[in-house]
Amino acid sequence: MVSLLVIFELYRPSSLDDALVFLEKNAPDVKPMAGGTELLVLLRDRAIKPPKYILDLSPLGKELSYVKVENGYVRIGALTTIWELSRSLLHSDVRYAGFVDVFRKFGTMALRFEATIGGNIMTATQYSDYATLLLVYDAGVKLASTRGTRTLPLEEFLVDKRATASRPDELLVEIFFPEPPRSASSAFVKFDRREVLIAGIVTSAVYLVLEGDVIRDVRVSFDMVREKRIPSRARVTESYLRGKRLVEEAVHEVVEKVLPSEMVRTTDWWATAEYRLEMSKVALKRALYKSYERIVRGVV
Ligand SMILES: Cc1cc2nc3c(=O)[nH]c(=O)nc-3n(C[C@H](O)[C@H](O)[C@H](O)COP(=O)(O)OP(=O)(O)OC[C@H]3O[C@@H](n4cnc5c(N)ncnc54)[C@H](O)[C@@H]3O)c2cc1C
């Protein structure tokens, strides 16, 4: 008979320090759980080996749920839920407009109350929408353990599908990125067969800084750019665009010639590589124009 029960012990820490000591003592036999929207599905489906302990991070919500601007950096606590993000400055300032786009297509309403931004990054798959967006903000992550804290660029932190540079006794505690200048905005585009509750056949994010119609800075990311199934930056595309006027000819050139030169797409059950490449072109074009419009009009 096959047992459907997954057996583990649940530890509820009284503080961040308590959680870190528990991790130090029990890693790697322990898995942290934030909202549980990814972890519990993986355990239920037996996609991962059940750990001896689950470290329930929800008691740390007060300590690690925040969005603030401090010394020129936007700082987001790892346990901030998707719903809490939508109540923060990230949804009222045009410089962060891509956060509104991600929210609108993120799972279901119920899921947004539980899922956290930290859990999204730690999931580390091509479907981690906030990771795709945060890459274009040049975000970094802060990790804590009983040894202290360390920071890493998000791009370095995402190593491969379901693999990050975090150590078994570390917790992700914060995500941070430099506060964008006034003439900046962003956009996030996600395509699938439906509009909601979708994993995304293609996703893309753009961060744009304009001086008149000249692109002073631009960053572009996709759910994947090369072989690894993790969100990645399209750096060749970015450097082509930097310094150019944002006009139709430049967009046509970058979409038709430059992007395909660095993008490697794969075929699977959901879509062919050719279809994905075509949709990547459309996504980039839309995200560029959307960011442009947002800067010019000053509204999301
Ligand atoms: C129906 C459904 C729809 C979904 N739709 C979307 C979507 O539209 N877009 C999208 O991007 N994702 C989506 N997801 C995936 C998932 O909900 C998100 O990735 C979510 O943000 C995960 O956050 P969580 O807090 O629930 O993470 P959890 O499930 O608690 O944890 C996920 C992983 O991160 C680790 N972890 C969590 N927090 C920490 C921490 N602070 N430090 C160290 N490790 C940590 C856990 O050990 C686990 O390995 C969907 C999932 C479902 C089931």
The ligand as an SDF file (V2000), in Angstrom:
LIG
                    3D

 53 58  0  0  0  0  0  0  0  0999 V2000
   -1.4400   27.3620   -7.9660 C   0  0  0  0  0  0  0  0  0  0  0  0
   -0.0970   28.0360   -7.9250 C   0  0  0  0  0  0  0  0  0  0  0  0
    0.1060   29.1830   -8.7040 C   0  0  0  0  0  0  0  0  0  0  0  0
    1.3500   29.8280   -8.6820 C   0  0  0  0  0  0  0  0  0  0  0  0
    1.5040   30.9450   -9.4520 N   0  0  0  0  0  0  0  0  0  0  0  0
    2.7080   31.5720   -9.4660 C   0  0  0  0  0  0  0  0  0  0  0  0
    2.9000   32.7310  -10.2820 C   0  0  0  0  0  0  0  0  0  0  0  0
    1.9960   33.2240  -10.9640 O   0  0  0  0  0  0  0  0  0  0  0  0
    4.1370   33.2860  -10.2930 N   0  0  0  0  0  0  0  0  0  0  0  0
    5.1730   32.7840   -9.5550 C   0  0  0  0  0  0  0  0  0  0  0  0
    6.2640   33.3420   -9.6140 O   0  0  0  0  0  0  0  0  0  0  0  0
    5.0040   31.7020   -8.7570 N   0  0  0  0  0  0  0  0  0  0  0  0
    3.8120   31.0820   -8.6880 C   0  0  0  0  0  0  0  0  0  0  0  0
    3.6380   29.9690   -7.8920 N   0  0  0  0  0  0  0  0  0  0  0  0
    4.7840   29.4240   -7.1200 C   0  0  0  0  0  0  0  0  0  0  0  0
    4.8590   29.9000   -5.6330 C   0  0  0  0  0  0  0  0  0  0  0  0
    3.5850   30.2080   -5.1410 O   0  0  0  0  0  0  0  0  0  0  0  0
    5.7570   31.1360   -5.5020 C   0  0  0  0  0  0  0  0  0  0  0  0
    7.0640   30.8460   -5.9220 O   0  0  0  0  0  0  0  0  0  0  0  0
    5.7900   31.6930   -4.0690 C   0  0  0  0  0  0  0  0  0  0  0  0
    6.2850   33.0140   -4.0920 O   0  0  0  0  0  0  0  0  0  0  0  0
    6.6150   30.8480   -3.1100 C   0  0  0  0  0  0  0  0  0  0  0  0
    6.6320   31.5110   -1.8650 O   0  0  0  0  0  0  0  0  0  0  0  0
    6.3100   30.7520   -0.4990 P   0  0  0  0  0  0  0  0  0  0  0  0
    6.4560   31.7580    0.5860 O   0  0  0  0  0  0  0  0  0  0  0  0
    5.0080   30.0530   -0.5530 O   0  0  0  0  0  0  0  0  0  0  0  0
    7.5100   29.7010   -0.4810 O   0  0  0  0  0  0  0  0  0  0  0  0
    7.5740   28.2750    0.2720 P   0  0  0  0  0  0  0  0  0  0  0  0
    6.7040   27.2970   -0.4230 O   0  0  0  0  0  0  0  0  0  0  0  0
    7.3900   28.4420    1.7330 O   0  0  0  0  0  0  0  0  0  0  0  0
    9.1290   27.9260    0.0120 O   0  0  0  0  0  0  0  0  0  0  0  0
    9.6290   27.7390   -1.2910 C   0  0  0  0  0  0  0  0  0  0  0  0
   11.1140   27.3350   -1.1620 C   0  0  0  0  0  0  0  0  0  0  0  0
   11.8740   28.3990   -0.6070 O   0  0  0  0  0  0  0  0  0  0  0  0
   12.4770   28.0280    0.6430 C   0  0  0  0  0  0  0  0  0  0  0  0
   12.3450   29.2280    1.4800 N   0  0  0  0  0  0  0  0  0  0  0  0
   11.2330   30.0000    1.6200 C   0  0  0  0  0  0  0  0  0  0  0  0
   11.5200   31.1020    2.3290 N   0  0  0  0  0  0  0  0  0  0  0  0
   12.8370   31.0190    2.6600 C   0  0  0  0  0  0  0  0  0  0  0  0
   13.7320   31.8840    3.3760 C   0  0  0  0  0  0  0  0  0  0  0  0
   13.3300   33.0640    3.8720 N   0  0  0  0  0  0  0  0  0  0  0  0
   15.0150   31.4900    3.5180 N   0  0  0  0  0  0  0  0  0  0  0  0
   15.4470   30.3040    2.9990 C   0  0  0  0  0  0  0  0  0  0  0  0
   14.6460   29.4620    2.3000 N   0  0  0  0  0  0  0  0  0  0  0  0
   13.3580   29.8190    2.1310 C   0  0  0  0  0  0  0  0  0  0  0  0
   11.7280   26.8050    1.1090 C   0  0  0  0  0  0  0  0  0  0  0  0
   12.5350   25.9580    1.8960 O   0  0  0  0  0  0  0  0  0  0  0  0
   11.3520   26.1610   -0.2210 C   0  0  0  0  0  0  0  0  0  0  0  0
   12.4460   25.4310   -0.7160 O   0  0  0  0  0  0  0  0  0  0  0  0
    2.4040   29.3080   -7.8740 C   0  0  0  0  0  0  0  0  0  0  0  0
    2.1780   28.1740   -7.0780 C   0  0  0  0  0  0  0  0  0  0  0  0
    0.9500   27.5460   -7.0960 C   0  0  0  0  0  0  0  0  0  0  0  0
    0.7380   26.3380   -6.2260 C   0  0  0  0  0  0  0  0  0  0  0  0
  1  2  1  0
  2  3  1  0
  2 52  2  0
  3  4  2  0
  4  5  1  0
  4 50  1  0
  5  6  2  0
  6  7  1  0
  6 13  1  0
  7  8  2  0
  7  9  1  0
  9 10  1  0
 10 11  2  0
 10 12  1  0
 12 13  2  0
 13 14  1  0
 14 15  1  0
 14 50  1  0
 15 16  1  0
 16 17  1  0
 16 18  1  0
 18 19  1  0
 18 20  1  0
 20 21  1  0
 20 22  1  0
 22 23  1  0
 23 24  1  0
 24 25  2  0
 24 26  1  0
 24 27  1  0
 27 28  1  0
 28 29  2  0
 28 30  1  0
 28 31  1  0
 31 32  1  0
 32 33  1  0
 33 34  1  0
 33 48  1  0
 34 35  1  0
 35 36  1  0
 35 46  1  0
 36 37  1  0
 36 45  1  0
 37 38  2  0
 38 39  1  0
 39 40  1  0
 39 45  2  0
 40 41  1  0
 40 42  2  0
 42 43  1  0
 43 44  2  0
 44 45  1  0
 46 47  1  0
 46 48  1  0
 48 49  1  0
 50 51  2  0
 51 52  1  0
 52 53  1  0
M  END
$$$$
